[in-house]
Amino acid sequence: MNVPHKQIASVVNYLWHDEKKNFEECFGDSVSCQKAQHHILDDLKIVRKWLEETAEQFIEKVPEKNYYPKSWKEFTARIVIDYCHEKETTIFTLQDLQRAKKPQIENFSKENKHPFDKIRQQLQFLRKDGLITFIDNKGTYSLLEGNHSILTSR
């Protein structure tokens, strides 16, 4: 369903209207008032349906958004899992991961002057923990299924 711009505008205009005025003052006679009320209720139903559908899609695509990693290791695990989920693959390269997640990597810890080197280091730790495996010596990795316990130890 597309964003119902017309209906949202109608609802917003109604909701932001001066609270001291009632429907009759806004729309004139009682017949116009009743028509306006029905129109706004219809618009509210459309907007509500759109919001519910949009919220469901958003929640499905962004699990655990309230989760904020406490360490570089947790952060690296999170961006690896997110990247693989977004690309619908378990295979990734260091270069592709760093390119796709550059803003998050640069902003995770401002005091670290070499965040991309830190990601490479953390991938080695994640390998020892069994979250990923190295495929080759050229920066290609594979996310292993199931062992994501590092993200649940909050």
Secondary structure, DSSP 8 states (H G I E B T S, - for coil): ----HHHHHHHHHHHTS-TTS-HHHHH-SHHHHHHHHHHHHHHHHHHHHHHHHHHHHHHHHSTTTT---SSHHHHHHHHHHHHHHHHT-SEEEHHHHHHHTHHHHHHH-TT-S-HHHHHHHHHHHHHHTTSEEE--TTSEEEE-SS--GGGT--
